[in-house]
Amino acid sequence: MASGEAFVDAAAKDSRSTKIQAGTYLLKSRMKAADVVAILVDPANVSTETVTIPEGLRVVDIVDVIAKRTDFTKKQLNAALQSPDQLGLPDYAGGNPEGYLFPATYTISPNETPAEFLKSMVDRWKRAADDAGLDAAAQRLGYTAHELMTIASLVQVEGKTAEDMAKIARVILNRVENPGTAGQTGRLQIDATVDYALGRKLTVGLTQAERDDTDSPYNTFRIQGLPPGPISAPGDDAITAAMNPPDGNWYYYVTVNLRTGETKFAATYDEFLTYRNELRDYCANESQGAC
């Protein structure tokens, strides 16, 4: 490797050296100073490892993605998750990272530990929450920040568009705040919460027996109100939707086309039945096995 003095001289002769980016570069031993500079001034030579975490995943799924796409192992990641004090979680998370590992694309530095990487995901969530004004929205709506994150995790799984997510947030709040209205009982009745309670991915179809018999505070077919916490990692749109539900008297919603994600919202039970029949017609005639 070139000496420090030789490197400084070589860098001074290359005007591009003032724009060298921070990062990791792959170099060989005993390189000439000029050759080192030539590598450093080219941004394409920065050695980075990135991993993208999609929205709507459970922590266990996030661990799977990270383990598959990085050098971190599931054992290392799960060990870090067992020490939540290292992750910088908000106090109201109760040490549970579910919902607080923000979905985004991350760059991993060569010396980064699993705990440091997971903390960077929580830090990224904090920036998103601060930018969106989560605490102020919670106070304005009369909920805790943890409850809004729980709602955000539900609408992330249930909604396909930002507009639909916001309307679903309104349905959730209407049901929580007005049990007994429009023929509903204050239960959210969201299939994904039962999947979560059963420890499986959130898009698995349910049997009626699973809805009826799964004994869990996350089973929103049996409990009234919100589950104890988030069931997935919500992104910016879902967090914004939970914080800014539009005015509306909807108590039901039905995705009537599983291919396009078209969702219709109902204010009455009879209207809901109409949309449910529309979904049944779609499943019978157009779904190509999607239902």
PAKOLTOR-656103 format. One line per 2 residues: number of its first residue (from 1); their letters; for each residue z, x, y of C-alpha. Coordinates in steps of 0.1 Angstrom, whole numbers, plus 2048, in hexadecimal, padded with zeros to 3 digits. Layout:
NUM	A	Z X Y  ...
% end
This chain:
1	MA	800 800 800  7F8 80D 823
3	SG	814 819 838  822 803 854
5	EA	813 819 86F  7F0 819 85F
7	FV	7F2 7F4 85C  7FB 7EF 881
9	DA	7DE 805 88B  7C6 7F2 875
11	AA	7D2 7D1 882  7CE 7DC 8A6
13	KD	7AA 7E4 89F  7A3 7C0 893
15	SR	7A6 7A5 8AD  7AA 78B 892
17	ST	7CC 799 888  7DD 786 8A4
19	KI	7D5 766 890  7E3 771 86E
21	QA	7F3 752 85E  815 753 84E
23	GT	812 750 828  80F 763 808
25	YL	7F1 77A 802  7E7 78B 7E2
27	LK	7E3 7B0 7E7  7DE 7CE 7D1
29	SR	7F3 7EE 7D2  7E6 80D 7E5
31	MK	7CE 7F8 7FB  7C0 807 81B
33	AA	7D0 7F9 83A  7AE 7EC 846
35	DV	7A9 7DA 825  7CB 7C9 827
37	VA	7C3 7BD 84A  7A2 7B0 83F
39	IL	7B3 79A 825  7CF 78E 83D
41	VD	7B7 783 859  7A4 76C 841
43	PA	7B7 74A 83E  7A5 744 81D
45	NV	7BA 760 80D  7DB 74F 812
47	ST	7EA 749 7F0  7F9 727 7EF
49	ET	803 70E 7D4  802 6E9 7DE
51	VT	80D 6C9 7CD  806 6A6 7D8
53	IP	81F 68B 7D0  810 668 7D2
55	EG	822 64A 7E0  835 632 7CA
57	LR	842 64A 7AF  865 64A 7A1
59	VV	879 66B 7A2  872 670 77D
61	DI	84C 66D 783  84E 685 7A1
63	VD	85F 69E 78B  842 69A 772
65	VI	828 6A0 78D  83A 6BF 79B
67	AK	83F 6CE 778  81B 6C9 76F
69	RT	80C 6D8 78F  824 6F4 797
71	DF	838 70F 785  858 6FB 787
73	TK	864 6EC 767  873 6C9 761
75	KQ	893 6DA 757  895 6ED 778
77	LN	88D 6CF 78D  8A5 6B8 77B
79	AA	8C1 6D2 77E  8BB 6D3 7A4
81	LQ	8BC 6AD 7A5  8DE 6AE 795
83	SP	8EB 6C0 7B4  8E1 6A7 7CF
85	DQ	8F6 6BA 7E9  8DB 6D5 7E9
87	LG	8C0 6BB 7F1  8CD 6AF 813
89	LP	8CC 68B 80A  8DA 672 823
91	DY	8FD 666 81C  8F2 643 815
93	AG	8DC 64E 7F8  8FC 654 7E4
95	GN	8EF 674 7D5  8D1 661 7C6
97	PE	8AF 670 7D1  89B 651 7C6
99	GY	886 647 7E4  88E 666 7F8
101	LF	875 67F 7EA  85A 679 803
103	PA	836 676 7F5  820 690 805
105	TY	80D 6B0 7FF  824 6CE 7FD
107	TI	81E 6F4 7FE  834 708 7E7
109	SP	83C 72C 7F1  83F 746 7D5
111	NE	865 74B 7D8  86E 726 7DD
113	TP	887 718 7C4  885 6F5 7B6
115	AE	8A3 6EA 7CA  893 6F7 7EA
117	FL	873 6E5 7E2  884 6C4 7DC
119	KS	898 6C9 7FC  877 6CD 80E
121	MV	86D 6AB 801  88D 69B 80E
123	DR	889 6AD 82F  866 69F 831
125	WK	874 67C 82B  88D 682 847
127	RA	871 68A 85F  85E 66B 855
129	AD	87D 656 859  885 664 87B
131	DA	861 661 887  860 63D 87C
133	GL	883 635 88B  892 62A 86B
135	DA	8B7 629 877  8AE 615 896
137	AA	899 5FC 882  8B6 5F7 869
139	QR	8CD 5EF 885  8B3 5D7 895
141	LG	8AD 5C4 874  8D1 5C3 86A
143	YT	8CD 5D9 84A  8D8 5FC 841
145	AH	8BF 618 840  8C4 61A 81A
147	EL	8BB 5F5 817  89B 5FA 82C
149	MT	892 617 815  898 600 7F8
151	IA	880 5E6 807  867 601 80F
153	SL	867 60D 7EA  861 5E9 7DF
155	VQ	844 5E3 7F7  835 605 7EE
157	VE	832 5F9 7CA  828 5D5 7D1
159	GK	80F 5D9 7EE  7EC 5E8 7F0
161	TA	7E7 5E9 816  7FD 5EF 834
163	ED	7F9 5CA 83E  802 5BD 81C
165	MA	820 5D4 81A  82D 5C7 83B
167	KI	829 5A3 82F  83A 5AB 80E
169	AR	857 5B9 822  85A 598 834
171	VI	85A 585 813  876 59B 807
173	LN	88B 596 827  884 570 826
175	RV	891 56E 803  8AF 584 809
177	EN	8B8 571 829  8AF 54D 81F
179	PG	8B8 547 7FB  8AF 524 7F0
181	TA	893 520 808  870 516 7FC
183	GQ	87B 512 7D9  887 536 7D3
185	TG	8AA 541 7CB  8AE 561 7DE
187	RL	8A2 577 7C2  886 58E 7C9
189	QI	876 58B 7A7  863 5AC 7A8
191	DA	856 5B9 787  858 5DD 791
193	TV	87E 5DC 795  881 5D2 770
195	DY	869 5EE 766  880 605 77A
197	AL	89F 5F7 769  88E 5FE 747
199	GR	886 622 751  861 61F 750
201	KL	843 622 767  842 606 781
203	TV	821 5F7 778  829 5EC 754
205	GL	825 5C7 74D  845 5B4 744
207	TQ	84D 59A 72B  861 57C 736
209	AE	87D 587 71F  87F 5A8 732
211	RD	881 596 753  89C 57F 745
213	DT	8B1 597 730  8B0 5B9 741
215	DS	8D4 5BE 74C  8D2 5D4 76B
217	PY	8DA 5D2 790  8B5 5DB 795
219	NT	8A9 5BC 783  89F 5A6 7A0
221	FR	898 589 789  8BE 587 782
223	IQ	8CE 594 7A2  8CC 585 7C5
225	GL	8C2 59B 7E2  8B8 5C0 7E1
227	PP	8BD 5D8 7C4  8D6 5F4 7CA
229	GP	8BC 60D 7D7  898 618 7D7
231	IS	882 617 7B8  866 62D 7C4
233	AP	85D 646 7DF  84E 633 7FD
235	GD	835 643 814  831 63E 83A
237	DA	81F 61C 837  83A 60D 821
239	IT	856 61A 837  846 60D 856
241	AA	840 5EB 844  865 5E8 83B
243	MN	86F 5EF 85F  855 5D8 86F
245	PP	850 5B8 85A  83B 59F 86D
247	DG	847 57C 875  83F 564 859
249	NW	84D 549 843  840 558 822
251	YY	856 557 803  83C 55F 7E9
253	YV	81E 575 7E4  805 579 7C8
255	TV	7EA 594 7C3  7CD 57D 7B9
257	NL	7B4 599 7B2  7C1 5B7 7A0
259	RT	7A1 5CA 7A6  7A1 5C7 7CC
261	GE	7C6 5C3 7D0  7C1 5A3 7E4
263	TK	7E3 593 7EA  7EB 570 7F7
265	FA	80B 565 807  81B 543 803
267	AT	835 530 817  83C 516 7FC
269	YD	840 516 7D7  822 4FE 7D3
271	EF	80C 516 7E7  819 532 7D0
273	LT	80F 51F 7B1  7EB 51B 7C0
275	YR	7E9 541 7C4  7F8 547 7A1
277	NE	7DD 531 792  7C3 545 7A5
279	LR	7D0 564 795  7CF 554 773
281	DY	7AB 54A 778  7A3 56E 782
283	CA	7B5 57B 763  7A2 563 74D
285	NE	77F 568 75C  77C 588 770
287	SQ	797 5A1 768  785 5B3 74B
289	GA	7A7 5B8 73B  7BA 5C3 75A
291	C	7D4 5A7 757
% end
